Amino acid sequence: MVMHFRLPIKKFSPLHFALWLSLGLIIIGLFSGAILFSFRMRTLTGERNDLGAKLQTTGEELARTVADLEALKNEDQYKKNQELNSEIQNIQKTYTSAVATYEELLKLKEQSAKTEKLDDAFTGALVLLSKRNYASASATLTALNQDIKTEQDKIAATFKIPENVPTQNAPPGSGYSRQRVETDVGTFMVSVVAADLGSTRVIVDTASDSDCRDNCPVLPLATYVARSGAFAGVNGSYFCPAAYPSCAGKTNSFDTLAMNKNKVYLNSDNNVYSTVPAVIFGSGWVRFVGQSLEWGRDTGVDGVVANYPLLVSGGNIAFGGSEDPKLGNKGSRSFTANKGNTIYIGVVHSATVGESAHVIKALGMDNALNLDDGGSTALWSGGYKVGPGRDLPNVVLFVRK
């Protein structure tokens, strides 16, 4: 008899199936997670190695930067900057001195043609300057300035008033006069033109009819006289001649106030608060002011011109009274002045600016304003009495009414 055994088989309920399925999924998830974790760890290890390499490179670069910084710190930057600043100052100082000396040399050339030795000395100074030998260049320029001054003094000493020039401390009542004037600081020659304001208009003529800052037009005094129908004239205010190196970029310009015969005010904007003296020519009157700012912009007058210094004010010396009037170089000093209702234009010969103030006071003038001088000096009365000098950007003219 064969016996058959059967294992008891239990039927799975839906609940049992769900449990076994969940367990299987958990086992599969754990196995997959282990694989992914292993992969991620290998990835992180690679990234860490790359990061380490980058950190090493950055560290090396940082080390080099630190070394460079330390090297810079070890350099004496302050000393280097001081040396550089010193060199710049030497260049500026010596160059400025060279320009000033050259312009004094040009002024001397206007009086004398014998300047060969001085020209050579100036060339030598420029050579030293080009070699950055500032001390020697400066010493050469200092000596040259003294030599120029000596030559100017020699020229002034040789100036002699012609014997036929009369001594007369009273100014002429009208017309042109050349006379010897005795003062408390010496005897001087004066060329002067007088006119009555009742019959004379005093105008200011300018080569430009608007503000000009560079390469400005200029004309000879004779041309101004002819085109305005004037019977007398004198050079006007200070300006920047083209021959002067310091005038580069502003050649033939002037920056003081002026109102010309066309009723145009020049340089008005930069002279609103100007302390530069001025003279205003009205119809039958004249007014001198110590500062341009005291005057408005009235176009009802005949002319306005500003310059410096005011030489005489109210019959008293306004310049050179408190210091030695002999200080400075001697030269031809142009001026405009008044005594009552009589207007004057003229030139004091071979005088300093201070000496010219004493001369004009000795003539009994009420007020006087200094005009440009040196190579710009020009006086016209039926022809050149002084000059012609260089071409001019502005002039003062006498025109009959």
PAKOL-300697 format. One record per residue (C-alpha): residue in three letters; x, y, z. Coordinates in nm, 2 decimals. Example, Ala and Ser with C-alpha at 12.3 -4.5 7.8 and 13.67 -1.06 7.14 Angstrom:
2
<mike ALA | c1 1.23 | c2 -0.45 | c3 0.78>
<mike SER | c1 1.37 | c2 -0.11 | c3 0.71>
//
This chain:
401
<mike MET | c1 0.00 | c2 0.00 | c3 0.00>
<mike VAL | c1 0.15 | c2 0.31 | c3 -0.11>
<mike MET | c1 0.11 | c2 0.60 | c3 0.10>
<mike HIS | c1 0.12 | c2 0.95 | c3 -0.05>
<mike PHE | c1 0.21 | c2 1.25 | c3 0.16>
<mike ARG | c1 0.09 | c2 1.60 | c3 0.06>
<mike LEU | c1 0.23 | c2 1.91 | c3 0.20>
<mike PRO | c1 -0.03 | c2 2.12 | c3 0.32>
<mike ILE | c1 -0.07 | c2 2.42 | c3 0.08>
<mike LYS | c1 -0.22 | c2 2.72 | c3 0.22>
<mike LYS | c1 -0.38 | c2 2.97 | c3 0.00>
<mike PHE | c1 -0.23 | c2 3.33 | c3 0.00>
<mike SER | c1 -0.47 | c2 3.59 | c3 0.09>
<mike PRO | c1 -0.44 | c2 3.93 | c3 -0.08>
<mike LEU | c1 -0.29 | c2 4.07 | c3 0.24>
<mike HIS | c1 -0.01 | c2 3.81 | c3 0.23>
<mike PHE | c1 0.07 | c2 3.89 | c3 -0.13>
<mike ALA | c1 0.10 | c2 4.26 | c3 -0.05>
<mike LEU | c1 0.33 | c2 4.20 | c3 0.23>
<mike TRP | c1 0.57 | c2 3.98 | c3 0.03>
<mike LEU | c1 0.56 | c2 4.23 | c3 -0.26>
<mike SER | c1 0.65 | c2 4.51 | c3 -0.02>
<mike LEU | c1 0.94 | c2 4.31 | c3 0.12>
<mike GLY | c1 1.08 | c2 4.24 | c3 -0.22>
<mike LEU | c1 1.06 | c2 4.60 | c3 -0.32>
<mike ILE | c1 1.25 | c2 4.70 | c3 -0.01>
<mike ILE | c1 1.52 | c2 4.45 | c3 -0.08>
<mike ILE | c1 1.56 | c2 4.57 | c3 -0.44>
<mike GLY | c1 1.56 | c2 4.93 | c3 -0.32>
<mike LEU | c1 1.83 | c2 4.86 | c3 -0.07>
<mike PHE | c1 2.04 | c2 4.69 | c3 -0.33>
<mike SER | c1 2.00 | c2 4.97 | c3 -0.58>
<mike GLY | c1 2.08 | c2 5.23 | c3 -0.31>
<mike ALA | c1 2.40 | c2 5.05 | c3 -0.23>
<mike ILE | c1 2.50 | c2 5.06 | c3 -0.59>
<mike LEU | c1 2.41 | c2 5.43 | c3 -0.63>
<mike PHE | c1 2.59 | c2 5.51 | c3 -0.31>
<mike SER | c1 2.90 | c2 5.34 | c3 -0.43>
<mike PHE | c1 2.89 | c2 5.53 | c3 -0.76>
<mike ARG | c1 2.83 | c2 5.86 | c3 -0.58>
<mike MET | c1 3.12 | c2 5.80 | c3 -0.35>
<mike ARG | c1 3.35 | c2 5.73 | c3 -0.65>
<mike THR | c1 3.21 | c2 6.06 | c3 -0.81>
<mike LEU | c1 3.27 | c2 6.26 | c3 -0.49>
<mike THR | c1 3.61 | c2 6.12 | c3 -0.46>
<mike GLY | c1 3.70 | c2 6.24 | c3 -0.81>
<mike GLU | c1 3.55 | c2 6.58 | c3 -0.75>
<mike ARG | c1 3.74 | c2 6.60 | c3 -0.43>
<mike ASN | c1 4.06 | c2 6.51 | c3 -0.60>
<mike ASP | c1 3.99 | c2 6.78 | c3 -0.87>
<mike LEU | c1 3.91 | c2 7.03 | c3 -0.60>
<mike GLY | c1 4.23 | c2 6.95 | c3 -0.42>
<mike ALA | c1 4.43 | c2 7.01 | c3 -0.74>
<mike LYS | c1 4.26 | c2 7.34 | c3 -0.79>
<mike LEU | c1 4.32 | c2 7.43 | c3 -0.43>
<mike GLN | c1 4.68 | c2 7.35 | c3 -0.47>
<mike THR | c1 4.71 | c2 7.56 | c3 -0.79>
<mike THR | c1 4.53 | c2 7.85 | c3 -0.62>
<mike GLY | c1 4.75 | c2 7.81 | c3 -0.32>
<mike GLU | c1 5.06 | c2 7.83 | c3 -0.54>
<mike GLU | c1 4.93 | c2 8.14 | c3 -0.72>
<mike LEU | c1 4.84 | c2 8.30 | c3 -0.38>
<mike ALA | c1 5.19 | c2 8.22 | c3 -0.26>
<mike ARG | c1 5.34 | c2 8.39 | c3 -0.56>
<mike THR | c1 5.11 | c2 8.69 | c3 -0.51>
<mike VAL | c1 5.21 | c2 8.71 | c3 -0.14>
<mike ALA | c1 5.58 | c2 8.69 | c3 -0.24>
<mike ASP | c1 5.53 | c2 8.97 | c3 -0.50>
<mike LEU | c1 5.35 | c2 9.18 | c3 -0.24>
<mike GLU | c1 5.62 | c2 9.13 | c3 0.01>
<mike ALA | c1 5.88 | c2 9.23 | c3 -0.25>
<mike LEU | c1 5.68 | c2 9.55 | c3 -0.32>
<mike LYS | c1 5.66 | c2 9.62 | c3 0.05>
<mike ASN | c1 6.04 | c2 9.58 | c3 0.08>
<mike GLU | c1 6.08 | c2 9.85 | c3 -0.19>
<mike ASP | c1 6.10 | c2 10.21 | c3 -0.06>
<mike GLN | c1 5.80 | c2 10.35 | c3 -0.25>
<mike TYR | c1 5.80 | c2 10.67 | c3 -0.05>
<mike LYS | c1 6.16 | c2 10.74 | c3 -0.15>
<mike LYS | c1 6.08 | c2 10.66 | c3 -0.52>
<mike ASN | c1 5.78 | c2 10.90 | c3 -0.51>
<mike GLN | c1 5.99 | c2 11.17 | c3 -0.34>
<mike GLU | c1 6.26 | c2 11.13 | c3 -0.60>
<mike LEU | c1 6.00 | c2 11.15 | c3 -0.88>
<mike ASN | c1 5.83 | c2 11.45 | c3 -0.73>
<mike SER | c1 6.16 | c2 11.62 | c3 -0.69>
<mike GLU | c1 6.25 | c2 11.56 | c3 -1.05>
<mike ILE | c1 5.91 | c2 11.70 | c3 -1.17>
<mike GLN | c1 5.96 | c2 12.01 | c3 -0.95>
<mike ASN | c1 6.31 | c2 12.06 | c3 -1.09>
<mike ILE | c1 6.18 | c2 12.03 | c3 -1.45>
<mike GLN | c1 5.89 | c2 12.27 | c3 -1.38>
<mike LYS | c1 6.11 | c2 12.52 | c3 -1.19>
<mike THR | c1 6.40 | c2 12.52 | c3 -1.44>
<mike TYR | c1 6.17 | c2 12.53 | c3 -1.74>
<mike THR | c1 5.97 | c2 12.82 | c3 -1.60>
<mike SER | c1 6.30 | c2 13.00 | c3 -1.52>
<mike ALA | c1 6.42 | c2 12.93 | c3 -1.88>
<mike VAL | c1 6.11 | c2 13.08 | c3 -2.03>
<mike ALA | c1 6.12 | c2 13.39 | c3 -1.82>
<mike THR | c1 6.49 | c2 13.44 | c3 -1.90>
<mike TYR | c1 6.43 | c2 13.40 | c3 -2.27>
<mike GLU | c1 6.15 | c2 13.66 | c3 -2.26>
<mike GLU | c1 6.38 | c2 13.90 | c3 -2.08>
<mike LEU | c1 6.64 | c2 13.83 | c3 -2.35>
<mike LEU | c1 6.38 | c2 13.91 | c3 -2.61>
<mike LYS | c1 6.30 | c2 14.24 | c3 -2.44>
<mike LEU | c1 6.67 | c2 14.32 | c3 -2.44>
<mike LYS | c1 6.69 | c2 14.25 | c3 -2.81>
<mike GLU | c1 6.43 | c2 14.51 | c3 -2.86>
<mike GLN | c1 6.68 | c2 14.76 | c3 -2.73>
<mike SER | c1 7.01 | c2 14.61 | c3 -2.85>
<mike ALA | c1 7.14 | c2 14.39 | c3 -3.13>
<mike LYS | c1 7.45 | c2 14.29 | c3 -2.94>
<mike THR | c1 7.33 | c2 13.99 | c3 -2.75>
<mike GLU | c1 7.55 | c2 13.71 | c3 -2.90>
<mike LYS | c1 7.72 | c2 13.62 | c3 -2.57>
<mike LEU | c1 7.39 | c2 13.61 | c3 -2.39>
<mike ASP | c1 7.24 | c2 13.40 | c3 -2.66>
<mike ASP | c1 7.52 | c2 13.15 | c3 -2.63>
<mike ALA | c1 7.48 | c2 13.14 | c3 -2.25>
<mike PHE | c1 7.11 | c2 13.07 | c3 -2.29>
<mike THR | c1 7.18 | c2 12.79 | c3 -2.53>
<mike GLY | c1 7.42 | c2 12.64 | c3 -2.28>
<mike ALA | c1 7.15 | c2 12.65 | c3 -2.02>
<mike LEU | c1 6.91 | c2 12.46 | c3 -2.25>
<mike VAL | c1 7.18 | c2 12.20 | c3 -2.31>
<mike LEU | c1 7.22 | c2 12.15 | c3 -1.93>
<mike LEU | c1 6.84 | c2 12.13 | c3 -1.89>
<mike SER | c1 6.82 | c2 11.86 | c3 -2.17>
<mike LYS | c1 7.08 | c2 11.66 | c3 -1.97>
<mike ARG | c1 6.87 | c2 11.69 | c3 -1.65>
<mike ASN | c1 7.15 | c2 11.88 | c3 -1.49>
<mike TYR | c1 6.90 | c2 12.11 | c3 -1.32>
<mike ALA | c1 7.14 | c2 12.26 | c3 -1.06>
<mike SER | c1 7.39 | c2 12.38 | c3 -1.33>
<mike ALA | c1 7.11 | c2 12.49 | c3 -1.56>
<mike SER | c1 6.95 | c2 12.70 | c3 -1.28>
<mike ALA | c1 7.28 | c2 12.85 | c3 -1.19>
<mike THR | c1 7.35 | c2 12.94 | c3 -1.55>
<mike LEU | c1 7.01 | c2 13.10 | c3 -1.59>
<mike THR | c1 7.05 | c2 13.30 | c3 -1.26>
<mike ALA | c1 7.39 | c2 13.44 | c3 -1.39>
<mike LEU | c1 7.23 | c2 13.51 | c3 -1.73>
<mike ASN | c1 6.95 | c2 13.71 | c3 -1.57>
<mike GLN | c1 7.20 | c2 13.92 | c3 -1.39>
<mike ASP | c1 7.40 | c2 13.98 | c3 -1.72>
<mike ILE | c1 7.07 | c2 14.08 | c3 -1.89>
<mike LYS | c1 7.00 | c2 14.32 | c3 -1.61>
<mike THR | c1 7.35 | c2 14.46 | c3 -1.64>
<mike GLU | c1 7.31 | c2 14.52 | c3 -2.01>
<mike GLN | c1 6.97 | c2 14.69 | c3 -1.95>
<mike ASP | c1 7.12 | c2 14.92 | c3 -1.70>
<mike LYS | c1 7.40 | c2 15.00 | c3 -1.94>
<mike ILE | c1 7.15 | c2 15.09 | c3 -2.21>
<mike ALA | c1 6.95 | c2 15.30 | c3 -1.96>
<mike ALA | c1 7.27 | c2 15.48 | c3 -1.85>
<mike THR | c1 7.36 | c2 15.57 | c3 -2.21>
<mike PHE | c1 7.02 | c2 15.73 | c3 -2.27>
<mike LYS | c1 7.07 | c2 16.10 | c3 -2.29>
<mike ILE | c1 6.80 | c2 16.36 | c3 -2.32>
<mike PRO | c1 6.87 | c2 16.57 | c3 -2.63>
<mike GLU | c1 6.99 | c2 16.91 | c3 -2.54>
<mike ASN | c1 6.72 | c2 17.08 | c3 -2.75>
<mike VAL | c1 6.44 | c2 16.93 | c3 -2.53>
<mike PRO | c1 6.32 | c2 17.20 | c3 -2.30>
<mike THR | c1 6.27 | c2 17.16 | c3 -1.93>
<mike GLN | c1 5.90 | c2 17.21 | c3 -1.85>
<mike ASN | c1 5.71 | c2 17.06 | c3 -1.56>
<mike ALA | c1 5.37 | c2 17.19 | c3 -1.69>
<mike PRO | c1 5.20 | c2 16.97 | c3 -1.95>
<mike PRO | c1 5.10 | c2 17.12 | c3 -2.28>
<mike GLY | c1 4.76 | c2 17.27 | c3 -2.31>
<mike SER | c1 4.70 | c2 17.11 | c3 -2.65>
<mike GLY | c1 4.89 | c2 16.92 | c3 -2.92>
<mike TYR | c1 5.22 | c2 16.73 | c3 -2.90>
<mike SER | c1 5.52 | c2 16.82 | c3 -2.69>
<mike ARG | c1 5.85 | c2 16.65 | c3 -2.59>
<mike GLN | c1 5.99 | c2 16.79 | c3 -2.27>
<mike ARG | c1 6.23 | c2 16.74 | c3 -1.98>
<mike VAL | c1 6.06 | c2 16.69 | c3 -1.65>
<mike GLU | c1 6.24 | c2 16.73 | c3 -1.32>
<mike THR | c1 6.12 | c2 16.51 | c3 -1.03>
<mike ASP | c1 6.23 | c2 16.40 | c3 -0.68>
<mike VAL | c1 6.37 | c2 16.08 | c3 -0.83>
<mike GLY | c1 6.55 | c2 16.23 | c3 -1.13>
<mike THR | c1 6.51 | c2 16.41 | c3 -1.46>
<mike PHE | c1 6.32 | c2 16.24 | c3 -1.74>
<mike MET | c1 6.20 | c2 16.30 | c3 -2.10>
<mike VAL | c1 5.83 | c2 16.28 | c3 -2.17>
<mike SER | c1 5.66 | c2 16.27 | c3 -2.51>
<mike VAL | c1 5.30 | c2 16.37 | c3 -2.46>
<mike VAL | c1 4.98 | c2 16.47 | c3 -2.66>
<mike ALA | c1 4.71 | c2 16.68 | c3 -2.50>
<mike ALA | c1 4.35 | c2 16.73 | c3 -2.61>
<mike ASP | c1 4.05 | c2 16.91 | c3 -2.47>
<mike LEU | c1 3.76 | c2 16.68 | c3 -2.40>
<mike GLY | c1 3.51 | c2 16.94 | c3 -2.51>
<mike SER | c1 3.63 | c2 16.90 | c3 -2.87>
<mike THR | c1 3.78 | c2 16.55 | c3 -2.86>
<mike ARG | c1 3.63 | c2 16.20 | c3 -2.84>
<mike VAL | c1 3.86 | c2 15.94 | c3 -2.69>
<mike ILE | c1 3.78 | c2 15.60 | c3 -2.83>
<mike VAL | c1 3.93 | c2 15.25 | c3 -2.79>
<mike ASP | c1 3.98 | c2 15.06 | c3 -3.11>
<mike THR | c1 4.03 | c2 14.68 | c3 -3.12>
<mike ALA | c1 4.14 | c2 14.45 | c3 -3.40>
<mike SER | c1 3.88 | c2 14.20 | c3 -3.30>
<mike ASP | c1 3.51 | c2 14.28 | c3 -3.24>
<mike SER | c1 3.46 | c2 13.99 | c3 -3.00>
<mike ASP | c1 3.65 | c2 13.80 | c3 -2.73>
<mike CYS | c1 3.96 | c2 13.63 | c3 -2.86>
<mike ARG | c1 4.16 | c2 13.37 | c3 -2.67>
<mike ASP | c1 4.44 | c2 13.27 | c3 -2.91>
<mike ASN | c1 4.59 | c2 13.38 | c3 -3.24>
<mike CYS | c1 4.41 | c2 13.71 | c3 -3.21>
<mike PRO | c1 4.42 | c2 13.98 | c3 -3.48>
<mike VAL | c1 4.66 | c2 14.27 | c3 -3.44>
<mike LEU | c1 4.73 | c2 14.59 | c3 -3.63>
<mike PRO | c1 4.99 | c2 14.87 | c3 -3.63>
<mike LEU | c1 4.90 | c2 15.18 | c3 -3.45>
<mike ALA | c1 4.91 | c2 15.38 | c3 -3.78>
<mike THR | c1 4.64 | c2 15.15 | c3 -3.92>
<mike TYR | c1 4.41 | c2 15.21 | c3 -3.63>
<mike VAL | c1 4.47 | c2 15.59 | c3 -3.66>
<mike ALA | c1 4.39 | c2 15.59 | c3 -4.03>
<mike ARG | c1 4.07 | c2 15.37 | c3 -4.02>
<mike SER | c1 3.92 | c2 15.57 | c3 -3.73>
<mike GLY | c1 4.02 | c2 15.92 | c3 -3.86>
<mike ALA | c1 4.21 | c2 15.99 | c3 -3.54>
<mike PHE | c1 4.47 | c2 16.27 | c3 -3.50>
<mike ALA | c1 4.66 | c2 16.09 | c3 -3.22>
<mike GLY | c1 4.69 | c2 15.76 | c3 -3.06>
<mike VAL | c1 4.88 | c2 15.54 | c3 -2.82>
<mike ASN | c1 4.92 | c2 15.16 | c3 -2.76>
<mike GLY | c1 4.67 | c2 15.01 | c3 -2.53>
<mike SER | c1 4.66 | c2 14.74 | c3 -2.26>
<mike TYR | c1 4.90 | c2 14.45 | c3 -2.19>
<mike PHE | c1 4.87 | c2 14.15 | c3 -2.42>
<mike CYS | c1 5.06 | c2 13.83 | c3 -2.50>
<mike PRO | c1 5.30 | c2 13.87 | c3 -2.79>
<mike ALA | c1 5.34 | c2 13.57 | c3 -3.02>
<mike ALA | c1 5.72 | c2 13.58 | c3 -2.98>
<mike TYR | c1 5.69 | c2 13.49 | c3 -2.61>
<mike PRO | c1 5.69 | c2 13.11 | c3 -2.52>
<mike SER | c1 5.47 | c2 13.17 | c3 -2.22>
<mike CYS | c1 5.20 | c2 13.30 | c3 -2.47>
<mike ALA | c1 5.16 | c2 12.97 | c3 -2.65>
<mike GLY | c1 4.79 | c2 12.90 | c3 -2.68>
<mike LYS | c1 4.70 | c2 13.26 | c3 -2.61>
<mike THR | c1 4.90 | c2 13.46 | c3 -2.87>
<mike ASN | c1 4.81 | c2 13.83 | c3 -2.91>
<mike SER | c1 4.53 | c2 13.80 | c3 -2.66>
<mike PHE | c1 4.45 | c2 14.04 | c3 -2.38>
<mike ASP | c1 4.23 | c2 13.96 | c3 -2.08>
<mike THR | c1 4.14 | c2 14.30 | c3 -1.93>
<mike LEU | c1 3.82 | c2 14.48 | c3 -1.98>
<mike ALA | c1 3.77 | c2 14.70 | c3 -2.29>
<mike MET | c1 3.48 | c2 14.87 | c3 -2.47>
<mike ASN | c1 3.56 | c2 14.95 | c3 -2.83>
<mike LYS | c1 3.43 | c2 15.22 | c3 -3.06>
<mike ASN | c1 3.16 | c2 14.98 | c3 -3.18>
<mike LYS | c1 3.01 | c2 14.97 | c3 -2.83>
<mike VAL | c1 3.13 | c2 14.61 | c3 -2.78>
<mike TYR | c1 3.26 | c2 14.51 | c3 -2.44>
<mike LEU | c1 3.55 | c2 14.26 | c3 -2.47>
<mike ASN | c1 3.65 | c2 14.02 | c3 -2.19>
<mike SER | c1 3.34 | c2 14.13 | c3 -1.99>
<mike ASP | c1 3.26 | c2 13.79 | c3 -1.84>
<mike ASN | c1 3.60 | c2 13.74 | c3 -1.67>
<mike ASN | c1 3.62 | c2 14.10 | c3 -1.55>
<mike VAL | c1 3.29 | c2 14.12 | c3 -1.36>
<mike TYR | c1 3.48 | c2 14.11 | c3 -1.03>
<mike SER | c1 3.82 | c2 14.24 | c3 -1.16>
<mike THR | c1 4.04 | c2 14.45 | c3 -0.94>
<mike VAL | c1 4.23 | c2 14.58 | c3 -1.24>
<mike PRO | c1 4.21 | c2 14.96 | c3 -1.27>
<mike ALA | c1 4.03 | c2 15.11 | c3 -1.57>
<mike VAL | c1 3.97 | c2 15.44 | c3 -1.74>
<mike ILE | c1 3.63 | c2 15.54 | c3 -1.89>
<mike PHE | c1 3.61 | c2 15.80 | c3 -2.16>
<mike GLY | c1 3.27 | c2 15.98 | c3 -2.17>
<mike SER | c1 3.14 | c2 16.26 | c3 -2.38>
<mike GLY | c1 3.32 | c2 16.56 | c3 -2.24>
<mike TRP | c1 3.45 | c2 16.37 | c3 -1.93>
<mike VAL | c1 3.68 | c2 16.10 | c3 -1.81>
<mike ARG | c1 3.68 | c2 15.88 | c3 -1.50>
<mike PHE | c1 3.95 | c2 15.66 | c3 -1.35>
<mike VAL | c1 3.85 | c2 15.37 | c3 -1.13>
<mike GLY | c1 4.08 | c2 15.17 | c3 -0.90>
<mike GLN | c1 3.90 | c2 14.85 | c3 -0.99>
<mike SER | c1 3.71 | c2 14.74 | c3 -1.31>
<mike LEU | c1 3.44 | c2 14.60 | c3 -1.09>
<mike GLU | c1 3.34 | c2 14.96 | c3 -1.00>
<mike TRP | c1 3.23 | c2 15.01 | c3 -1.35>
<mike GLY | c1 2.92 | c2 14.86 | c3 -1.51>
<mike ARG | c1 2.87 | c2 14.79 | c3 -1.88>
<mike ASP | c1 2.72 | c2 15.12 | c3 -2.00>
<mike THR | c1 2.76 | c2 15.16 | c3 -2.38>
<mike GLY | c1 2.67 | c2 15.52 | c3 -2.37>
<mike VAL | c1 3.03 | c2 15.61 | c3 -2.31>
<mike ASP | c1 3.29 | c2 15.65 | c3 -2.59>
<mike GLY | c1 3.55 | c2 15.40 | c3 -2.47>
<mike VAL | c1 3.68 | c2 15.19 | c3 -2.18>
<mike VAL | c1 4.01 | c2 15.03 | c3 -2.12>
<mike ALA | c1 4.16 | c2 14.85 | c3 -1.82>
<mike ASN | c1 4.52 | c2 14.80 | c3 -1.73>
<mike TYR | c1 4.76 | c2 14.82 | c3 -1.44>
<mike PRO | c1 4.88 | c2 14.98 | c3 -1.23>
<mike LEU | c1 4.70 | c2 15.31 | c3 -1.16>
<mike LEU | c1 4.99 | c2 15.55 | c3 -1.14>
<mike VAL | c1 4.83 | c2 15.87 | c3 -1.00>
<mike SER | c1 4.49 | c2 15.91 | c3 -0.83>
<mike GLY | c1 4.35 | c2 16.24 | c3 -0.71>
<mike GLY | c1 4.68 | c2 16.41 | c3 -0.77>
<mike ASN | c1 4.87 | c2 16.16 | c3 -0.55>
<mike ILE | c1 5.10 | c2 15.88 | c3 -0.65>
<mike ALA | c1 4.91 | c2 15.55 | c3 -0.64>
<mike PHE | c1 5.20 | c2 15.33 | c3 -0.74>
<mike GLY | c1 5.57 | c2 15.33 | c3 -0.63>
<mike GLY | c1 5.50 | c2 15.57 | c3 -0.34>
<mike SER | c1 5.57 | c2 15.33 | c3 -0.06>
<mike GLU | c1 5.87 | c2 15.16 | c3 -0.22>
<mike ASP | c1 6.18 | c2 15.25 | c3 -0.41>
<mike PRO | c1 6.05 | c2 15.38 | c3 -0.75>
<mike LYS | c1 6.38 | c2 15.29 | c3 -0.91>
<mike LEU | c1 6.31 | c2 14.92 | c3 -0.86>
<mike GLY | c1 6.26 | c2 14.73 | c3 -1.18>
<mike ASN | c1 6.39 | c2 14.77 | c3 -1.53>
<mike LYS | c1 6.40 | c2 15.10 | c3 -1.71>
<mike GLY | c1 6.21 | c2 15.13 | c3 -2.04>
<mike SER | c1 5.95 | c2 15.33 | c3 -2.23>
<mike ARG | c1 5.63 | c2 15.36 | c3 -2.02>
<mike SER | c1 5.31 | c2 15.45 | c3 -2.20>
<mike PHE | c1 5.02 | c2 15.62 | c3 -2.01>
<mike THR | c1 4.69 | c2 15.80 | c3 -2.04>
<mike ALA | c1 4.61 | c2 16.08 | c3 -1.79>
<mike ASN | c1 4.39 | c2 16.38 | c3 -1.72>
<mike LYS | c1 4.42 | c2 16.72 | c3 -1.57>
<mike GLY | c1 4.08 | c2 16.87 | c3 -1.53>
<mike ASN | c1 3.90 | c2 16.84 | c3 -1.86>
<mike THR | c1 4.22 | c2 16.79 | c3 -2.06>
<mike ILE | c1 4.31 | c2 16.44 | c3 -2.16>
<mike TYR | c1 4.67 | c2 16.31 | c3 -2.22>
<mike ILE | c1 4.84 | c2 16.02 | c3 -2.39>
<mike GLY | c1 5.21 | c2 15.99 | c3 -2.37>
<mike VAL | c1 5.54 | c2 15.80 | c3 -2.30>
<mike VAL | c1 5.79 | c2 15.85 | c3 -2.02>
<mike HIS | c1 6.13 | c2 15.75 | c3 -2.17>
<mike SER | c1 6.38 | c2 15.53 | c3 -1.99>
<mike ALA | c1 6.20 | c2 15.50 | c3 -1.66>
<mike THR | c1 6.07 | c2 15.23 | c3 -1.43>
<mike VAL | c1 5.69 | c2 15.21 | c3 -1.37>
<mike GLY | c1 5.74 | c2 15.37 | c3 -1.03>
<mike GLU | c1 5.95 | c2 15.65 | c3 -1.18>
<mike SER | c1 5.69 | c2 15.72 | c3 -1.44>
<mike ALA | c1 5.43 | c2 15.77 | c3 -1.16>
<mike HIS | c1 5.66 | c2 16.04 | c3 -1.01>
<mike VAL | c1 5.70 | c2 16.21 | c3 -1.35>
<mike ILE | c1 5.33 | c2 16.22 | c3 -1.41>
<mike LYS | c1 5.27 | c2 16.36 | c3 -1.07>
<mike ALA | c1 5.54 | c2 16.62 | c3 -1.13>
<mike LEU | c1 5.34 | c2 16.73 | c3 -1.44>
<mike GLY | c1 5.04 | c2 16.80 | c3 -1.21>
<mike MET | c1 4.81 | c2 16.53 | c3 -1.35>
<mike ASP | c1 4.50 | c2 16.44 | c3 -1.15>
<mike ASN | c1 4.49 | c2 16.08 | c3 -1.25>
<mike ALA | c1 4.70 | c2 15.84 | c3 -1.47>
<mike LEU | c1 4.68 | c2 15.48 | c3 -1.58>
<mike ASN | c1 4.98 | c2 15.28 | c3 -1.70>
<mike LEU | c1 4.95 | c2 15.12 | c3 -2.04>
<mike ASP | c1 5.16 | c2 14.85 | c3 -2.21>
<mike ASP | c1 5.53 | c2 14.92 | c3 -2.26>
<mike GLY | c1 5.86 | c2 14.78 | c3 -2.40>
<mike GLY | c1 5.83 | c2 14.66 | c3 -2.76>
<mike SER | c1 5.46 | c2 14.75 | c3 -2.76>
<mike THR | c1 5.52 | c2 15.12 | c3 -2.70>
<mike ALA | c1 5.39 | c2 15.35 | c3 -2.97>
<mike LEU | c1 5.28 | c2 15.71 | c3 -2.98>
<mike TRP | c1 5.12 | c2 15.88 | c3 -3.29>
<mike SER | c1 5.07 | c2 16.25 | c3 -3.35>
<mike GLY | c1 5.08 | c2 16.34 | c3 -3.72>
<mike GLY | c1 5.33 | c2 16.04 | c3 -3.75>
<mike TYR | c1 5.51 | c2 15.81 | c3 -3.51>
<mike LYS | c1 5.67 | c2 16.01 | c3 -3.22>
<mike VAL | c1 5.76 | c2 15.68 | c3 -3.05>
<mike GLY | c1 5.75 | c2 15.34 | c3 -3.21>
<mike PRO | c1 5.60 | c2 15.19 | c3 -3.43>
<mike GLY | c1 5.67 | c2 14.89 | c3 -3.20>
<mike ARG | c1 5.49 | c2 14.56 | c3 -3.25>
<mike ASP | c1 5.13 | c2 14.52 | c3 -3.39>
<mike LEU | c1 4.87 | c2 14.57 | c3 -3.13>
<mike PRO | c1 4.53 | c2 14.42 | c3 -3.03>
<mike ASN | c1 4.39 | c2 14.75 | c3 -2.89>
<mike VAL | c1 4.48 | c2 15.12 | c3 -2.88>
<mike VAL | c1 4.35 | c2 15.45 | c3 -2.74>
<mike LEU | c1 4.27 | c2 15.72 | c3 -3.00>
<mike PHE | c1 4.19 | c2 16.09 | c3 -3.01>
<mike VAL | c1 3.92 | c2 16.18 | c3 -3.26>
<mike ARG | c1 3.79 | c2 16.52 | c3 -3.33>
<mike LYS | c1 3.42 | c2 16.57 | c3 -3.26>
//
